[in-house]
Amino acid sequence: MPKTTYLLGVIACLVLLTTACDSTADIPATEISTPHVIEINPEEVLPKGNRQLEIDITDAENGDYDQSIALVKEVGAESVSLSVFWDEIETAPGTFAPDPNWLEVANLYYPGQDFQVSLVISVLDTSEVRLPADLAGKSFADPEVISRFRAFLDFIKSQIPDLKLASLAIGNEIDGVLDSDSGAWEQYSIFFTPAAEYARGLWPEVPVGAKVMFEGLTGSTSKYAWDLNQSTDVVMVTYYPLQGDFSVKDPEVILEDFARITEMYPDQEIHFAEVGYPTSEINNSSPEKQAAFIHNMFLAWDNHSSQITLISYAWLTDLSQASVKEYENYYGLPDPAFGEFLRTLGLRTYPGSGEDKIGFQVFQAEAKARGW
C-alpha cells in the first residue's frame, strides 16, 4: 500500500519553530503486564539482538505528531517509514520542486528524535506508475529513465544529509503493476540493477531492495520476484494475511508464512516492510484477533531472527474516513470491506487523541520482553 506523506505535515511547523528559535537489559517476565487474552512464555522469548522494530505512523485526530513519536518509542520502535513519489518531486526534466519538501522536513526532524527512516522511492506504487510526466509511457529499461533516476537519487541525497536510513526501497509493491508480464519484469530489472548500484554508492551501508507483496513472492509471479531479488541486498515483503474478500486469515497463519519466505530465500536477509492486521467485524476480525496476531508475529520473528532483521508494523493509529476515501479513490476500489481493512489496521483508535487497542498493549509487552 502507498505510504501517505501528508502525515508528515503535522511536524513541519514543529521543525520550522525549532530551527527558528542495543544495550537494554532483559525484562523479567514478572514485570510484564499483558491483557489476560495473551500470555508471554519467557522460554519462548528471544532477545532482540540486531533486529530492528519499526512502526508506520498514522497520526491521531489531534494532529500531535510528537505524541505519536513518543508512543512508538514507548513500544520500542527505532525507525519509521517514509515514501516519496518521483512524479511529485521532478516536476519538469531536471527540475526538482517538491511542494512541500518532505525530505527536507524529515532531515530536520527525525535525527533530533534519534530515529532512522526506511525510505521508499515509489517509482511503482502498488497499482500506479509514478514516472515524471515527460517520461510517462517509456519503458523502465529506457536509458533516459535510468539516467534521470540517477539524478533523482542525487537530489534525494542532497536533501537528507543528516538522516540515517534503515533501508532504501526502489518501488513499492511492484508486483501490483508488473503482474505476470515477464517483459515488464525484465524491463524493471534492467532499470533496478544499475539504480540499486548507484544508490549503494550514495548510501554505502544501507540495504537496497524493492517491496513485493507476500502473494507476489509466493504466487504466480514468484519466479520473476526471485530473479529480481538476486540483485537486491534484502528481500522486502509486505504482508497482510487476508482472504480474497478482505476477511482475515487465522492469526496463527503468520507462523507458517514467515517460515515459507525464509525457506524460499535461505541465503538472504529479509525485511517485512509492512505487516498489518485489521480489527473490523466486517473483515471477520476483532481487537482480540489482532492482539493474537501480534503475539504470533513476535514468536514467528523469534523463529527466524537470523534472517528477518526488520519488521515494520502498519500502523500506529486507525485512519479517518476521509483518509480511507483517499485510498479508495487512489486504488479505484470503493469496497466497504477494503475500506474497513484500511481504516482499522491501527494499534490505536481514531478519532480524538486515540485510545490503545489490546494489540497496542500486547505489542508493547512483547517488544519489552525482548529488550526493545
ZAMARGU-4260 file (C-alpha; in steps of 0.2 Angstrom, whole numbers, plus 5000, padded with zeros to 4 digits):
<rodrens>
0) 5000/5000/5000 | 5006/5018/4997 | 5013/5027/5012 | 5004/5044/5014 | 5017/5058/5015
5) 5004/5070/5020 | 5005/5063/5038 | 5022/5072/5040 | 5013/5089/5038 | 5009/5090/5056
10) 5028/5090/5060 | 5033/5104/5048 | 5028/5118/5059 | 5037/5110/5073 | 5053/5109/5063
15) 5052/5127/5057 | 5049/5133/5075 | 5063/5123/5081 | 5075/5129/5068 | 5070/5147/5071
20) 5072/5150/5088 | 5107/4988/5110 | 5111/4989/5127 | 5094/4986/5135 | 5093/4973/5149
25) 5081/4959/5148 | 5065/4962/5157 | 5059/4948/5169 | 5043/4941/5165 | 5035/4946/5181
30) 5037/4964/5176 | 5027/4962/5160 | 5009/4967/5161 | 4998/4960/5147 | 4980/4958/5144
35) 4973/4941/5150 | 4970/4935/5132 | 4989/4934/5129 | 5002/4926/5140 | 5020/4928/5136
40) 5030/4912/5140 | 5048/4918/5145 | 5055/4902/5137 | 5048/4907/5120 | 5056/4924/5120
45) 5072/4928/5111 | 5082/4944/5115 | 5080/4957/5101 | 5099/4955/5096 | 5102/4965/5080
50) 5084/4965/5074 | 5075/4982/5071 | 5057/4986/5075 | 5048/4999/5065 | 5030/5007/5066
55) 5022/5016/5052 | 5015/5032/5060 | 4997/5037/5056 | 4993/5052/5067 | 4978/5054/5078
60) 4964/5067/5075 | 4973/5079/5087 | 4987/5080/5075 | 5000/5079/5089 | 5015/5071/5080
65) 5026/5072/5094 | 5014/5062/5104 | 5014/5049/5091 | 5033/5048/5091 | 5033/5046/5110
70) 5020/5032/5108 | 5031/5022/5095 | 5046/5025/5106 | 5036/5018/5121 | 5034/5002/5112
75) 5052/5001/5107 | 5051/5006/5088 | 5068/5013/5082 | 5063/5019/5064 | 5048/5025/5054
80) 5044/5023/5035 | 5043/5037/5023 | 5038/5037/5005 | 5042/5049/4991 | 5035/5049/4973
85) 5046/5053/4958 | 5032/5062/4949 | 5028/5073/4963 | 5046/5079/4965 | 5053/5080/4947
90) 5040/5092/4940 | 5050/5095/4924 | 5065/5087/4916 | 5079/5090/4928 | 5069/5102/4939
95) 5066/5096/4957 | 5052/5106/4965 | 5043/5096/4979 | 5029/5106/4987 | 5030/5103/5002
100) 5048/5096/5003 | 5045/5081/5015 | 5063/5075/5013 | 5069/5092/5020 | 5057/5091/5034
105) 5062/5073/5038 | 5080/5078/5038 | 5076/5092/5051 | 5065/5082/5062 | 5070/5063/5064
110) 5089/5065/5068 | 5084/5075/5083 | 5072/5061/5088 | 5086/5048/5086 | 5075/5039/5073
115) 5080/5031/5057 | 5069/5031/5042 | 5065/5017/5030 | 5064/5027/5013 | 5053/5021/4999
120) 5055/5029/4982 | 5039/5024/4974 | 5043/5023/4955 | 5030/5010/4955 | 5017/5010/4969
125) 5005/4995/4970 | 4994/5000/4956 | 5002/5015/4949 | 5017/5020/4938 | 5025/5036/4946
130) 5036/5042/4932 | 5038/5061/4929 | 5025/5067/4916 | 5038/5068/4902 | 5043/5050/4904
135) 5026/5043/4905 | 5024/5028/4894 | 5043/5025/4892 | 5050/5008/4897 | 5060/5007/4913
140) 5074/5000/4903 | 5075/5016/4893 | 5092/5023/4896 | 5084/5040/4898 | 5074/5034/4913
145) 5089/5026/4921 | 5099/5042/4919 | 5086/5053/4925 | 5083/5042/4940 | 5102/5043/4945
150) 5099/5062/4945 | 5084/5060/4956 | 5094/5050/4968 | 5107/5063/4969 | 5093/5076/4973
155) 5087/5065/4987 | 5104/5063/4994 | 5106/5082/4994 | 5090/5084/5004 | 5094/5071/5018
160) 5112/5074/5023 | 5108/5071/5042 | 5095/5057/5040 | 5100/5039/5044 | 5092/5027/5033
165) 5087/5009/5039 | 5083/5004/5021 | 5080/5010/5004 | 5066/5003/4993 | 5066/5007/4975
170) 5047/5003/4971 | 5033/4999/4982 | 5023/4983/4979 | 5030/4982/4962 | 5021/4966/4958
175) 5004/4975/4958 | 5009/4984/4942 | 5021/4972/4934 | 5009/4957/4937 | 5013/4942/4927
180) 5020/4951/4912 | 5038/4943/4910 | 5043/4958/4898 | 5038/4971/4911 | 5048/4962/4925
185) 5063/4961/4913 | 5062/4979/4909 | 5061/4984/4928 | 5076/4973/4932 | 5086/4981/4919
190) 5081/4998/4927 | 5083/4992/4945 | 5101/4984/4944 | 5110/5000/4939 | 5098/5010/4950
195) 5102/5000/4965 | 5121/5000/4962 | 5120/5019/4961 | 5110/5020/4977 | 5124/5010/4986
200) 5137/5022/4980 | 5127/5036/4989 | 5122/5026/5004 | 5135/5013/5006 | 5129/5004/5022
205) 5110/5005/5018 | 5102/4989/5011 | 5093/4992/4995 | 5078/4982/4989 | 5061/4983/4981
210) 5045/4979/4990 | 5035/4965/4984 | 5018/4958/4991 | 5019/4941/5000 | 5007/4934/4987
215) 5019/4941/4973 | 5034/4932/4981 | 5025/4916/4984 | 5012/4915/4970 | 5011/4916/4951
220) 5025/4930/4950 | 5037/4921/4962 | 5050/4917/4949 | 5050/4935/4942 | 5052/4941/4960
225) 5065/4929/4964 | 5075/4934/4949 | 5074/4952/4954 | 5079/4948/4972 | 5096/4942/4966
230) 5100/4960/4963 | 5094/4966/4980 | 5103/4967/4997 | 5087/4962/5006 | 5071/4954/5001
235) 5057/4966/5006 | 5040/4959/5009 | 5023/4967/5013 | 5011/4956/5022 | 4993/4957/5026
240) 4985/4940/5029 | 4968/4942/5020 | 4956/4931/5010 | 4950/4937/4993 | 4935/4946/5001
245) 4947/4955/5013 | 4942/4944/5028 | 4956/4940/5039 | 4965/4923/5040 | 4968/4915/5056
250) 4981/4924/5067 | 4992/4909/5068 | 4995/4909/5049 | 5010/4921/5051 | 5020/4907/5059
255) 5018/4896/5043 | 5020/4911/5031 | 5036/4918/5039 | 5044/4900/5038 | 5038/4899/5020
260) 5048/4915/5015 | 5063/4911/5024 | 5063/4894/5016 | 5062/4902/4999 | 5076/4914/5002
265) 5088/4904/5014 | 5103/4914/5010 | 5096/4932/5010 | 5092/4945/5023 | 5073/4948/5024
270) 5063/4964/5029 | 5045/4963/5032 | 5042/4981/5026 | 5024/4981/5030 | 5014/4969/5042
275) 4997/4973/5047 | 4980/4965/5053 | 4964/4975/5054 | 4951/4974/5068 | 4934/4977/5060
280) 4920/4965/5061 | 4917/4967/5043 | 4934/4959/5040 | 4928/4945/5051 | 4941/4952/5064
285) 4942/4959/5081 | 4954/4968/5093 | 4957/4951/5101 | 4962/4943/5084 | 4974/4957/5081
290) 4982/4955/5098 | 4984/4936/5095 | 4991/4940/5078 | 5004/4952/5085 | 5009/4939/5098
295) 5011/4926/5084 | 5021/4939/5074 | 5034/4941/5088 | 5035/4922/5090 | 5037/4919/5071
300) 5051/4933/5071 | 5060/4924/5085 | 5060/4908/5075 | 5068/4917/5060 | 5078/4930/5069
305) 5094/4927/5059 | 5086/4931/5043 | 5072/4943/5047 | 5081/4958/5053 | 5067/4971/5052
310) 5048/4972/5054 | 5038/4987/5050 | 5021/4987/5058 | 5007/4996/5049 | 5001/5006/5058
315) 5000/5016/5074 | 4983/5023/5073 | 4967/5019/5063 | 4963/5030/5049 | 4949/5044/5047
320) 4935/5041/5035 | 4942/5055/5024 | 4959/5046/5023 | 4950/5030/5018 | 4941/5038/5004
325) 4958/5045/4998 | 4964/5027/4997 | 4948/5020/4989 | 4950/5034/4975 | 4968/5030/4973
330) 4965/5012/4970 | 4948/5014/4962 | 4941/5001/4974 | 4926/5008/4984 | 4923/4991/4993
335) 4917/4993/5011 | 4927/4978/5016 | 4943/4985/5008 | 4939/5002/5017 | 4937/4994/5034
340) 4953/4984/5031 | 4962/5000/5029 | 4953/5010/5042 | 4956/4998/5056 | 4974/4992/5054
345) 4980/5004/5068 | 4986/4999/5085 | 4976/5013/5092 | 4958/5020/5088 | 4953/5036/5079
350) 4946/5050/5082 | 4952/5061/5096 | 4969/5058/5104 | 4966/5039/5101 | 4965/5025/5113
355) 4975/5009/5114 | 4968/4993/5107 | 4973/4977/5115 | 4985/4975/5101 | 4995/4990/5107
360) 4997/4983/5124 | 5002/4966/5118 | 5014/4974/5105 | 5022/4984/5120 | 5023/4969/5131
365) 5031/4958/5118 | 5043/4971/5112 | 5048/4974/5130 | 5050/4956/5134 | 5064/4955/5121
370) 5073/4971/5126 | 5066/4984/5115
</rodrens>
